[in-house]
Amino acid sequence: MLDKALELEPTDFALLHLRARFSFTLANLSWLERKAVSMLYSELRKATIGDGQSENNSRRKRKRMNQEEGRK
């Protein structure tokens, strides 16, 4: 659902921030938590700390670019 929202608004910083937080949260789930989630949902998205960091860095870069465009 978050990915669909980002397709509609790819530069929305709140959505980008939520996706980065989601990746960090998934990457930090314990084995037991992953097992519980997989019982409730068909598949759990794979995510690493690096995914969360790169998503957060891209969000910051886009924000910086928008701020620079506003100054011109």
N, C-alpha and C positions, 0 to 999 in steps of 0.2 A: 504494500500500500504506500509506503514511503517512497519507493522507487517510482511509482506512478505519479505521485505528487511532484517529484523532482523532474519528471518528464514534462510536466505542465509548467513548472516554475524552476528552471535549472539554476537560477541565480539567487534563490531565496535562502538567505543565510541561516534562518532558523531551521529550515529543512536540512541543509547541509550539516549544521551542527548536530541535529538529531541523528542523522545517519552515522556520523563519526562516533557519537556516544553509544549508539546501538552496536557498532562494531567493537568498541572497547568492551562493552558489557558482555557480548557473546564470547569474545576472546578470553574473558576472565571467569567463565563458568566452570565449575568443577565437573568432574566426571559424572557424579550423581545428578547434578542439576541438568547436564546435557541429556542424560538418560530419561529423566522425568519429562523434559521438554519434548523429546522424541516420541514419548508415549502419547502426548497430547496433540502434537502436530506431526504431519507426515514427514517433514524434512526440516532440519535446522540449517540455516545458512552458515557456511564456513566463514570464519573471520579470524584474523590475527591482530595482534597489537599493531603491527606494521600497517595493516589496512586502516585501522582507526587513525593512526598518525598521518598517513598519506591523505586521507579524506579531510582531516582537520587542516593539514597544510594547504590543500587546494582551496578550502573554504577561506582561509586567511589570505591567500594570494588573490582570490577573486574580490574579497572585501577591499584589499589594498588597491587593486586596480580600479575599482569603482570609486574609491575616495580620490584617487589621482585624477580620474576623468572629471570628477565634480569640481576640482580646483581649476581646470582649464577653461 
